[in-house]
Amino acid sequence: MLGGFPTFVIGLAVFAVILVFLGVKSVPQGMEYTVERFGRYTETLRPGLNLIIPIIDRIGHKINMMETVLDVPSQEIITKDNAMVQVDGVVFYQVLDAAKAAYEVNQLEFATLNLTMTNIRTVMGSMDLDELLSKRDEINARLLTVVDEATTPWGVKVTRIEIKDISPPKDLVDSMARQMKAERDKRASILTAEGARQAAILEAEGLKQAAILEAEGRKESAFRDAEARERLAQAEARATIMLSEAIGKGDVQAINYFVAQKYVEAVAKLATAPNQKVLLMPLDTSGLVGALAGIAELTQEAMSKGGTRS
């Protein structure tokens, strides 16, 4: 009987070790375990060392609490304007409540994938092809709102939904390329016409300014010519008055000036006549030279007196 006691003790020790091994659970970082007692959920084990009641309690589900990337396979979608396109995407989600993720839905990843694919068809099917290609951010935002709201009861937070690729059929792609080329050609033609119009306007403005400046120049020139003629007439009038006074006083130089002036005018008319070929000059030119000298003296005296008066 005493020989069986050590065996009992050893067996009891082994049983105790087994109980301790079954009761101590180590949960890695980024994971949470659900505990079930007789098949009913009782608690959630956090990362680290945890104790449960051996045999009575057991681990139900091991839930990954890190953000998970779920690839959405390509699927065909019919748009609002009856265009067939191929669409695929990607979903980022994270479990916030391990108990809900374990017991509120079966096969969480499969359910999230099918929910996302269904909502992609719903959202994108209500839009035209042009909207699909130009409003991708709006599509992502609408999908995120709808899917995140639907997965909230599962203890899941959908953080992002991204449409990776939208592939229209080849005939639609070719048609869109032709349409884009036509639009670009149209814009180029409009820009060319607008450039020519602006150039014509600028050229007309330049011609207008040139004409204005030319007219201003002619006006200024005419004003200067009139002013010069006025001064010349004043000088000739003063010279005539002085000549008349000198003749009245019997000045010989004044008489010579008068005779020489008439003589010079007659010679000038003979020289400029179109039918005059030969011009006869008198041999005695001393009188003419003296008369010209007298004219110069009288003119200089008249100009000096006129300057003094002014």
C-alpha positions in Angstrom: 0.0 0.0 0.0 2.9 2.3 0.8 4.4 1.5 -2.6 1.4 2.9 -4.4 1.5 6.2 -2.6 4.4 7.7 -4.6 2.7 6.7 -7.8 -0.4 8.6 -6.7 1.6 11.7 -5.8 3.3 11.6 -9.1 0.1 11.2 -11.0 -1.5 14.1 -9.0 1.5 16.3 -9.8 1.2 15.4 -13.4 -2.5 16.2 -13.4 -1.8 19.5 -11.6 0.7 20.4 -14.3 -1.8 19.6 -17.0 -4.4 21.7 -15.3 -2.0 24.7 -15.0 -1.0 24.2 -18.7 -4.7 24.2 -19.7 -5.6 27.2 -17.5 -2.8 29.5 -18.6 -3.2 31.1 -22.0 -0.7 33.5 -23.7 -2.3 35.8 -26.2 0.1 37.4 -28.8 0.0 41.1 -29.6 -2.6 42.0 -32.3 -4.8 39.1 -31.3 -7.8 38.5 -29.0 -9.3 35.2 -27.9 -12.9 34.6 -26.9 -13.6 32.3 -23.9 -16.5 29.9 -23.9 -17.9 28.1 -20.8 -19.9 25.1 -21.7 -20.4 26.6 -25.2 -21.4 30.1 -24.0 -19.3 33.2 -24.5 -18.0 34.6 -21.2 -15.1 36.9 -21.8 -12.3 38.1 -24.2 -8.7 37.5 -23.5 -6.4 40.4 -24.2 -2.7 40.2 -25.4 -0.5 38.9 -22.7 -0.8 36.1 -20.0 -4.3 35.1 -19.1 -5.9 32.5 -16.7 -9.0 30.4 -17.4 -10.7 27.6 -15.6 -9.3 24.4 -17.1 -11.7 21.8 -18.6 -14.7 24.1 -17.9 -13.5 27.0 -20.1 -12.1 26.8 -23.5 -10.9 29.1 -26.3 -13.7 29.8 -28.8 -12.3 32.0 -31.5 -9.0 33.6 -32.2 -9.6 37.0 -33.7 -7.0 39.1 -35.6 -7.4 42.7 -34.3 -5.0 44.3 -36.8 -6.1 46.1 -39.9 -6.7 43.6 -42.7 -6.5 44.1 -46.5 -9.1 42.3 -48.5 -8.7 42.2 -52.3 -12.0 42.6 -54.2 -12.0 40.5 -57.4 -12.9 41.9 -60.7 -16.6 41.9 -61.6 -18.7 43.2 -64.5 -21.0 46.2 -63.8 -23.6 47.7 -66.0 -23.7 51.5 -65.7 -26.7 53.8 -65.9 -26.2 54.4 -69.6 -25.9 50.6 -70.2 -22.1 50.5 -70.6 -20.4 47.2 -69.4 -17.2 47.8 -67.4 -14.8 45.6 -65.4 -14.2 46.9 -61.9 -12.0 45.6 -59.1 -10.9 47.2 -55.8 -9.5 46.7 -52.3 -11.0 47.0 -48.8 -9.2 47.9 -45.5 -11.0 46.9 -42.3 -10.2 46.4 -38.7 -12.0 44.4 -35.9 -12.9 46.6 -32.9 -15.0 44.1 -31.0 -13.8 40.5 -31.0 -17.0 39.1 -29.5 -19.2 40.6 -32.1 -16.9 39.6 -34.9 -16.9 36.0 -33.6 -20.6 35.6 -32.8 -22.6 38.2 -34.8 -21.5 37.0 -38.3 -20.3 33.7 -39.7 -17.1 33.9 -41.9 -16.4 37.6 -41.4 -14.0 38.0 -44.3 -16.4 36.3 -46.8 -19.3 38.4 -45.6 -17.3 41.6 -45.8 -16.1 40.7 -49.3 -19.6 39.9 -50.6 -21.1 43.0 -49.0 -18.5 45.2 -50.7 -19.0 43.7 -54.1 -22.7 44.1 -53.8 -22.5 47.8 -52.9 -20.0 48.4 -55.7 -22.5 47.2 -58.2 -25.2 49.3 -56.5 -23.3 52.5 -56.3 -21.5 52.4 -59.7 -24.6 51.0 -61.5 -26.5 54.2 -60.6 -23.9 56.4 -62.4 -23.0 57.1 -66.0 -19.8 56.0 -67.5 -18.4 59.5 -67.6 -19.1 59.9 -63.9 -17.4 56.6 -63.1 -14.2 57.7 -64.8 -14.2 61.2 -63.4 -15.6 60.8 -59.9 -13.6 58.0 -58.4 -13.1 59.8 -55.1 -16.8 60.3 -54.8 -17.4 56.6 -55.5 -14.9 55.6 -52.8 -16.5 57.9 -50.2 -20.0 56.5 -50.9 -18.9 52.9 -50.7 -17.0 53.5 -47.5 -20.1 55.1 -45.9 -22.5 52.3 -46.9 -20.2 49.4 -46.1 -19.0 50.8 -42.8 -22.5 51.3 -41.7 -23.5 47.8 -42.7 -20.5 46.2 -40.8 -20.9 48.1 -37.6 -23.1 45.4 -36.0 -20.3 42.9 -36.6 -17.8 44.9 -34.5 -15.8 45.9 -37.7 -14.6 49.3 -38.8 -14.1 49.7 -42.5 -11.3 52.3 -42.8 -10.9 52.5 -46.6 -12.4 51.3 -49.9 -10.4 52.0 -53.0 -11.5 51.2 -56.6 -8.3 50.0 -58.3 -9.3 49.8 -61.9 -12.2 50.6 -64.2 -11.9 49.0 -67.6 -14.5 49.8 -70.3 -14.7 47.6 -73.4 -12.3 48.3 -76.2 -14.9 49.8 -78.6 -15.9 52.3 -75.8 -12.2 53.2 -75.2 -11.7 53.8 -79.0 -14.9 55.9 -79.1 -13.8 58.0 -76.0 -10.4 58.5 -77.7 -12.0 59.9 -80.8 -14.3 62.1 -78.8 -11.4 63.4 -76.8 -9.4 64.1 -80.0 -12.4 66.0 -81.5 -12.7 68.1 -78.3 -9.0 69.0 -78.3 -9.2 69.9 -82.0 -12.2 72.1 -81.3 -10.4 73.9 -78.5 -7.3 74.3 -80.6 -9.4 75.9 -83.4 -11.1 78.2 -81.0 -7.8 79.3 -79.5 -6.3 79.9 -83.0 -9.3 82.0 -84.0 -9.1 83.9 -80.7 -5.4 84.6 -81.3 -6.0 85.9 -84.8 -8.8 88.1 -83.5 -6.6 89.6 -80.8 -3.8 90.1 -83.3 -6.2 91.9 -85.7 -7.4 94.1 -82.8 -3.9 95.0 -81.8 -2.9 95.7 -85.4 -5.9 98.0 -85.8 -5.1 99.8 -82.5 -1.5 100.3 -83.7 -2.6 101.8 -87.0 -5.0 104.0 -85.1 -2.3 105.3 -82.8 0.1 105.8 -85.8 -2.6 107.8 -87.6 -3.3 109.9 -84.5 0.4 110.6 -84.1 0.8 111.5 -87.8 -2.1 113.9 -87.6 -0.7 115.5 -84.4 2.7 115.9 -86.3 1.0 117.5 -89.3 -0.9 119.8 -86.9 2.2 120.8 -85.1 4.1 121.3 -88.4 1.3 123.5 -89.8 1.3 125.5 -86.6 5.1 126.1 -86.9 4.8 127.0 -90.6 2.1 129.5 -89.9 4.1 131.0 -87.0 7.1 131.3 -89.3 5.1 132.9 -92.1 3.6 135.3 -89.6 7.1 136.4 -88.3 8.3 136.7 -91.9 5.3 138.9 -92.8 6.0 141.1 -89.8 9.6 141.5 -90.7 8.7 142.3 -94.4 6.1 144.9 -93.1 8.7 146.5 -90.9 11.2 146.5 -93.7 8.6 148.1 -96.1 7.9 150.8 -93.5 11.6 151.6 -93.0 12.1 151.6 -96.8 9.2 154.0 -97.3 10.6 156.3 -94.6 14.1 156.2 -96.1 12.7 157.0 -99.6 10.7 159.9 -98.1 14.0 161.2 -96.7 15.7 160.9 -100.0 18.1 158.0 -99.1 19.9 156.7 -102.2 20.3 153.2 -100.7 16.6 152.9 -100.2 15.9 153.8 -103.8 18.6 151.3 -104.9 17.0 148.6 -102.6 13.6 149.2 -104.2 15.0 149.0 -107.8 17.2 146.0 -106.9 14.3 144.1 -105.3 12.2 144.5 -108.5 15.2 143.5 -110.6 15.8 140.4 -108.6 12.1 139.4 -108.7 12.1 139.8 -112.5 15.3 137.7 -112.9 13.9 135.0 -110.7 10.7 134.8 -112.8 12.8 134.6 -116.0 15.0 131.8 -114.5 12.0 129.7 -113.4 9.9 130.1 -116.6 9.4 126.7 -118.3 10.0 128.1 -121.9 13.0 130.1 -121.0 16.3 128.6 -122.3 18.8 131.5 -122.3 19.2 134.0 -119.5 20.9 137.4 -120.4 22.8 139.1 -117.6 23.9 142.7 -117.8 27.7 143.4 -118.0 27.5 146.1 -115.3 26.8 144.1 -112.2 28.3 146.5 -109.7 25.0 148.3 -109.4 23.3 145.0 -108.7 25.9 144.1 -106.1 25.6 147.5 -104.4 21.8 147.2 -104.4 22.0 143.7 -102.8 24.4 145.1 -100.1 21.9 147.8 -99.4 19.1 145.3 -99.2 21.1 143.3 -96.7 21.9 146.4 -94.5 18.2 147.5 -94.5 17.0 144.0 -93.7 19.5 143.6 -90.9 18.5 147.0 -89.5 14.8 146.1 -89.7 15.3 142.8 -87.9 17.3 144.4 -85.1 14.7 147.1 -84.6 11.9 144.5 -84.7 13.8 142.4 -82.0 14.2 145.5 -79.8 10.4 146.3 -80.0 9.3 142.8 -79.2 
